[in-house]
Amino acid sequence: MVKNQNKLHVWEIALLVGFAAAILWGGWALRSQRVLADKVVRLHILANSDSDADQALKLRVRDVVLERAEAILKSSKDRDEAETALHSALPELQKLAEQEIAAEGYSYSVTAELRHTVFPTRRYNGFTLPAGEYLALRIVIGRGLGHNWWCVVFPPLCTASTTDLSRTAMAAGLSEKDVGLITEESGGYVLKFKSIELWERWKEKLWNG
């Protein structure tokens, strides 16, 4: 009887150790994501629908908004300055999107807004951002029910070449450690980012029962 109790006790200890390790790993992952989120602004374009025409229109709107937004943010030194500049420019960016949509023969409404939005882990050309909540410049076309497009408008990583990624990111306030995390320079980054997604899912189940 004592032997069985000892086995159970060992199993319980192992479970507690594993649980503690998961909490520590999840805490690290969450902190890493939040550090990045405090330094970037995403661009999020939502299409009216998944029709070929609406998806093509989404990309045309993306092009004009991205070009203007990057010009507006050119002198921003950090995320706070970028947020202030974009907030002031929302009416202009919305008008640009409306003009592009009208020029293509559509009458969809458009909404331009800055909103904290949850994104999945996303890999781009040369870098990856972990899942989590980020400030995003959102352009919603019509009903906004189609597949969307997103990238990073500050720093201007959407249009930066692979060779300029590090320089562009650090010029906007990201550290070498941040750059190493989002690029393939740090080994195991996929595992690290997946751990953030798993942590967020576990946390949601824990709080929501």
C-alpha positions in Angstrom: 0.0 0.0 0.0 2.8 2.4 0.9 4.6 1.5 -2.4 1.5 2.5 -4.4 1.2 5.8 -2.5 4.9 6.6 -3.2 4.3 6.0 -6.9 1.3 8.3 -6.9 3.4 10.9 -5.1 6.1 10.8 -7.7 3.6 11.1 -10.5 2.1 14.1 -8.8 5.5 15.7 -8.4 6.2 15.1 -12.1 2.9 16.7 -13.0 3.5 19.8 -10.9 7.0 20.2 -12.3 5.7 19.9 -15.9 2.9 22.4 -15.0 5.5 24.9 -13.5 7.7 24.5 -16.6 4.8 25.2 -18.9 3.9 28.4 -16.9 7.5 29.6 -17.1 7.8 28.9 -20.8 4.4 30.4 -21.5 5.3 33.5 -19.5 8.5 33.9 -21.4 6.7 33.5 -24.7 4.0 36.0 -23.8 6.6 38.6 -22.7 8.5 38.2 -25.9 5.3 38.8 -28.0 4.3 41.8 -25.9 7.8 43.4 -26.3 7.4 43.1 -30.1 3.8 44.3 -30.0 4.8 47.5 -28.2 7.2 48.3 -31.1 5.2 47.6 -34.3 2.0 48.5 -36.0 0.3 46.0 -38.3 -1.6 46.7 -41.5 -4.8 44.8 -41.9 -6.9 45.0 -45.1 -10.3 43.2 -45.0 -12.0 42.5 -48.3 -15.7 42.7 -48.9 -15.9 39.1 -49.9 -13.9 36.2 -51.3 -15.0 36.8 -54.9 -12.1 37.2 -57.3 -13.1 40.8 -58.0 -13.3 41.7 -54.3 -9.9 40.1 -53.5 -8.3 41.9 -56.4 -9.8 45.2 -55.2 -8.4 44.5 -51.7 -4.9 44.4 -53.1 -5.3 47.6 -55.0 -6.6 49.3 -51.9 -3.6 47.8 -50.0 -1.1 49.3 -52.5 -2.4 52.9 -52.2 -2.9 52.8 -48.4 0.5 51.1 -47.8 2.4 53.6 -50.0 0.8 56.6 -48.3 1.0 55.2 -44.7 4.7 54.5 -45.1 5.3 58.0 -46.3 3.4 59.4 -43.3 5.4 57.2 -40.9 8.8 57.9 -42.5 9.8 60.4 -39.7 8.3 58.3 -36.8 11.1 57.2 -34.4 9.0 54.7 -32.4 5.6 53.1 -32.1 4.1 55.9 -30.1 5.0 58.5 -32.8 3.7 56.1 -35.4 0.4 55.7 -33.6 -0.1 59.4 -33.3 0.7 60.0 -36.9 -1.6 57.3 -38.1 -4.5 58.5 -35.9 -4.3 61.9 -37.4 -4.1 60.5 -41.0 -7.1 58.1 -40.7 -9.5 60.5 -42.6 -6.9 60.8 -45.4 -6.2 57.1 -45.6 -10.0 56.4 -45.7 -10.5 58.9 -48.5 -7.6 57.3 -50.5 -9.3 53.9 -50.1 -12.7 55.3 -51.1 -11.2 57.0 -54.2 -9.4 53.8 -55.3 -12.6 51.8 -54.8 -14.7 54.3 -56.8 -12.1 54.4 -59.6 -12.5 50.6 -60.0 -16.3 51.1 -60.3 -17.4 49.9 -56.9 -19.5 51.8 -54.2 -18.4 49.8 -51.1 -18.1 51.7 -47.9 -14.7 51.9 -46.2 -13.6 52.2 -42.6 -10.1 53.2 -41.6 -9.3 52.7 -37.9 -6.6 51.9 -35.4 -7.5 48.9 -33.3 -5.8 46.3 -31.2 -6.3 43.1 -33.1 -5.4 39.4 -32.4 -3.3 37.8 -35.1 -2.1 34.2 -35.6 1.6 33.5 -36.1 2.4 34.8 -39.6 5.5 34.3 -41.7 6.5 36.9 -44.3 9.4 37.2 -46.7 12.4 37.0 -44.3 10.7 37.4 -40.9 8.0 36.0 -38.7 5.7 37.6 -36.1 4.3 35.5 -33.2 0.6 35.2 -32.5 -0.9 37.7 -30.2 -2.6 41.1 -29.9 -1.1 44.0 -31.9 -2.1 47.6 -32.7 -3.3 47.5 -36.3 -4.2 50.0 -39.0 -7.4 48.3 -40.2 -9.0 49.1 -43.6 -12.4 47.4 -43.8 -13.9 47.3 -47.3 -17.7 46.9 -47.5 -18.8 44.0 -45.3 -15.3 43.0 -44.5 -16.1 39.3 -44.8 -13.5 38.2 -47.3 -10.0 36.8 -46.7 -7.8 39.6 -45.4 -4.2 40.7 -45.9 -1.8 41.8 -43.2 1.8 42.8 -42.7 3.8 45.4 -40.7 3.5 49.0 -41.7 5.8 50.3 -38.8 8.6 49.5 -39.1 8.0 49.4 -42.9 8.8 45.7 -43.1 6.2 45.0 -45.7 8.3 46.6 -48.4 11.8 46.2 -46.9 14.1 43.9 -48.8 15.4 40.9 -47.0 18.8 42.4 -46.8 17.5 45.6 -45.2 15.2 44.0 -42.6 17.6 44.3 -39.7 18.5 47.9 -40.5 14.9 48.9 -41.0 13.7 47.3 -37.9 16.4 48.7 -35.6 16.0 52.2 -37.0 12.4 52.0 -35.7 13.5 51.0 -32.2 13.7 47.2 -32.3 16.7 45.8 -30.6 19.1 43.2 -32.0 17.4 40.7 -29.8 14.0 41.6 -31.3 15.4 41.3 -34.8 17.0 38.0 -34.0 13.7 36.7 -32.7 11.6 37.6 -35.7 14.1 36.6 -38.3 15.7 33.2 -38.9 18.8 34.3 -37.1 17.6 32.7 -33.9 17.4 29.0 -33.9 14.1 27.4 -32.9 12.0 30.5 -33.5 9.2 28.4 -35.0 9.0 26.4 -31.7 9.1 29.6 -29.7 6.3 31.2 -31.7 4.2 28.0 -31.6 4.6 28.0 -27.8 3.0 31.4 -27.7 0.0 30.2 -29.7 -0.3 27.1 -27.4 0.0 29.3 -24.3 -2.8 31.7 -25.5 -5.1 28.7 -26.3 -4.4 27.2 -22.9 -5.0 30.5 -21.1 -8.3 31.0 -23.0 -9.5 27.5 -22.0 -8.4 28.1 -18.4 -10.3 31.4 -18.0 -13.3 30.4 -20.1 -13.7 26.9 -18.5 
